[in-house]
Amino acid sequence: MNMPPILELQGITKRFPGVLANNHINLTLEPGEIHALLGENGAGKTTLMNILYGLYHPDEGQIFVRGKAARITSPSQAIGLGIGMVHQHFMLVPPFTVTENVMLGDETLKNGVFLDRASVAKRIRQISEQYGLQIDAEAYVKDLSVGAQQRVEIVKILYRLADILILDEPTAVLTPQEVQDLFRVIRGMVEGGVSVIFISHKLKEVMEVADRVTVLRDGHVVGTTRPAETNMETLARMMVGREVILTVQKKPAQAGEPVLQIEDLRVLDDRKQIVVDGVSLDVRAGEILGVAGVQGNGQTELVEALTGLRAIFSGHTCILGRDATRATPRQILETGVAHIPEDRQRDGLVLNYPVADNLVLNTYYLSPFARGIQMNDRSVLATAEELVDRFDIRTPSVETLAASLSGGNQQKVIVAREFARPIRLLIASQPTRGLDVGSIEYIHKQLIAKRDQGCAVLLVSPELDEVLSLSDRIAVMYRGKIMDILPASEATRERVGLLMAGVNQ
């Protein structure tokens, strides 16, 4: 006998003011299956899963769990039905240990009085061993890498005996190595009886990990297929509704004079350890210099130092011939520098401000947005409307709070703001993080266009394919040092991979 679906959604519809987020969606999840949910930012993927997890209530439709109708009104009810969700932005308490985070909300007591951390830690070790999660139960979350924090989120779900796991954009903040670790963990969980819904917009990853793929566009299902029966070009066309160019097309760079010069730069991290160690390089007008490296090798601190967000311990930086070593973020911005930060929520946006205000965060005090000390709201709103349209930011209104946008649309707000003014140097740290294929294509074209207009571009990305395809030269960082700087014509995956591992042959 064929087993019934472990999960079935029938005719799920969800409306928000001015937006039909989900339009009569049907979806099934089979036992022991990895079912990828693919779609652009704003296609309705996360809304659909938030309904399944009890965060939203559908306006129409039914949910069946193990063949029985279920009305899920809260996350606790979803967890009680064996449904767990790992959100794109983790829900952890950094000062707590792994054990304390896992037991939070489901506390186990010893003698009815004290928290039984020992038994919870033992269970965490058992889960870790069973699924190959490699988690230290006694570690503090604040000391863990992003990949390890994600494993803690997965342990939290498995600790509560969930056998339906929703992963919302699980690779958005992971390095290539951490992505492969995650795939290994997912396959281990499936072998252990867990069924997985894998929400993504990354075609290559979906093709690698999924058993089936359902594509959403504009809130409705475009189709369901299997990786063996399709290809990335077809999936991209289903997602976007048009042909998408998946390879970067560019002419040879016409590099000019150095715009950014860095000499023997040393930068400390928050623990006062040197994490950028004697870096020297320059970025010239009309070229893209890509910085490759495994996350955590000093790239974050390098960008923070160059943009005035972190003090420089020693060495010098120069922008357009002017010393910028001690410059403030505003002084650096006013020299014609744009910055796309690595962490959009911490450094790129004021989440409780409207989209319109976020689009002028770095120019609000200038004409036409200000008249002396008074804001020109009409000009702010008109500019915001134009940028929302030009950069395809999916938002009900320019007065919607940035916090309510999807991660990808938050990133588009930042890119729109930085690209909307004249710039001479663009420092782009993970500029396509969280974006779908159509938006990535657009951003890549914009980066190339900025380069061709004579802008100097410093691109920092953990996506090796992105660095290789966009860069004219590639600098590889390892443990805070530049291992080598290669012309793009000499930068093979193998050679760059060795340099990323600290091997310079």
Secondary structure, DSSP 8 states (H G I E B T S, - for coil): -----SEEEEEEEEEETTEEEEEEEEEEE-TT-EEEEEE-TTSSHHHHHHHHTTSS--SEEEEEETTEEE---SHHHHHHTTEEEE-SS----TTSBHHHHHHTTS--EETTTEE-HHHHHHHHHHHHHHHT----TTSBGGGS-HHHHHHHHHHHHHHTT-SEEEEESTTTT--HHHHHHHHHHHHHHHHTT-EEEEEE--HHHHHHH-SEEEEEETTEEEEEE-GGG--HHHHHHHHHSS----S---------SEEEEEEEEEEE-TTS-EEEEEEEEEEETT-EEEEE--TTSSHHHHHHHHTTSS---EEEEEETTEE-TT--HHHHHHTTEEEE-S-IIIII--TTSBHHHHTTTTTTTSTTTEETTEE-HHHHHHHHHHHHHHTT---S-TTSBGGGS-HHHHHHHHHHHHHTS--SEEEEESTTTT--HHHHHHHHHHHHHHHHTT-EEEEE-S-HHHHHHH-SEEEEEETTEEEEEEEGGG--HHHHHHHHTT---
